[in-house]
Amino acid sequence: MIQPKYSPEEALKRAKLMMGYDTSKTLTENVKTLKRPLNEGADLATGVKNILDGCLSKPNELGAPFMDNSEVDRLASNFVEAFASALGTDNDLWRKALKEMKGKGGYADLCNIAKSYEEQADEDFYEGIDSDIDYDGEWSEFVAAFTMMKNRSKGGQKTKEQESATISGFESRFPCIFKTNSNVDKSVRQDANLFNYILIKGTSGKKYALFYDGRLKTEDQKLTGKKIEWPCTERPTPVNESVKKKLSEQIDDSEIGGDTTTVIDPITKVPNPKPIVTPRYIDCTGTYKKGCKTAPDGVIGKVQGCLNDDKTLNLNPKLVIDGKFWNNTQNALSKKGFTTFTDADVTKICTKPLPDDEYTGGSNQEDAETEDIFKKY
């Protein structure tokens, strides 16, 4: 095998691309990101999928589009180009498109971009993202942008943004906070995603960020899973974000500081179990299809290695030998005539085709007869 020659600069760039290196980040930031594989951020991927699924299941929440058709098609095309790059995912290109969407797009625009992407790439938008986005730091960028777009269209977001930008807007929405002097100051602040919030104080003395939709986070922007509902008339009490309940008590934050993986439903008084997250991959034996996984040196990993070694497939880029069966592995298998495979098929997949000019050792009748003639002399 003849190895291509690279200049030092080309070799470094190629190594960075293979590692998923992000040139917009510092070396330290890249090291931290590369140490956090995708399977640690499955909940982020689920959040992206749920928002995209809402395009069909929640049509009443889409609202009116903010972008015209040409903008939608252009942004979809950017994602197609970014995900189909021969040198690996073009992170700068999809980030540029995502920033534009986050800045002015609504839920309807997101759904239109997803539809346009599907028409251009002949694959589902979520599958395209899932095939190319590898780390939870990157998934969080999609979650933030998609959530912003969804909220921009939900219930007249333009009006809400104007109201939430002033302290009087918060006072009208949560009069109980101001009635009991639970607010810390008169300032309206913004988080990293440009959502407005004010600081309030709990009975323990801790400070919390209260957002205009009632969500509560810690002062350093960590989720609490709690919210304040409105209207509140006396003392507000945080409740689970999924529970609808009218509040009339002081902010009692005793539950927030502890373990909130299991909480008591204030209505049924029954503990709510920790949500079950469906795993992205499942362990498979015998038969293997998209969504299956084995150890990197297991059956799927072996097949991935064989596909990489088969020069006739002309794979570029090569498959990552990680034992995880997803789009790239399925596309490579399809070139061998397989969509799924079994243990018995591994030998067929891993059999390397002979070169055209290699002697076959009597593979047809003519060769056999010629060989017999030479044996006589």
Number of C-alpha atoms within 10 A of each C-alpha: 3 4 5 5 8 11 8 9 8 11 12 12 16 16 11 13 16 15 12 20 20 18 13 10 11 10 12 9 12 16 13 10 19 18 9 14 13 20 15 10 17 17 18 22 23 17 18 21 17 13 20 20 13 16 19 11 11 11 12 10 16 23 18 12 18 17 17 10 13 9 15 23 18 15 24 26 19 19 27 23 16 21 22 15 13 12 14 18 20 20 20 13 16 22 17 13 18 20 14 14 24 21 15 14 23 28 29 22 25 26 23 20 24 23 18 22 25 18 14 14 17 11 14 15 23 17 14 19 19 17 14 18 19 18 21 21 17 17 22 17 17 23 18 18 22 23 18 22 25 25 18 25 21 18 12 11 16 12 10 16 16 11 17 22 19 17 17 14 17 24 16 14 19 21 20 24 24 17 13 13 12 19 21 16 12 14 13 19 18 14 12 8 13 11 16 22 26 25 21 22 21 19 12 11 9 12 20 24 26 25 22 21 17 19 21 27 21 17 16 10 12 11 13 20 16 21 22 25 22 18 15 18 15 17 18 26 20 25 26 18 16 10 13 12 16 15 20 16 14 17 22 16 20 11 14 17 11 9 9 15 11 12 16 15 14 13 9 8 9 11 12 13 10 10 8 6 9 10 11 16 15 13 12 14 13 9 12 19 18 16 15 18 23 20 14 16 14 14 20 28 22 19 23 27 20 19 25 21 15 16 11 13 14 13 17 11 13 17 16 15 20 17 22 24 23 18 16 19 23 16 14 20 19 13 14 15 10 14 15 14 17 14 13 10 13 15 12 11 18 18 11 14 9 9 9 7 6 7 10 11 9 12 9 9 9 9 13 12 12 11 13 10 9 8 8 6 5
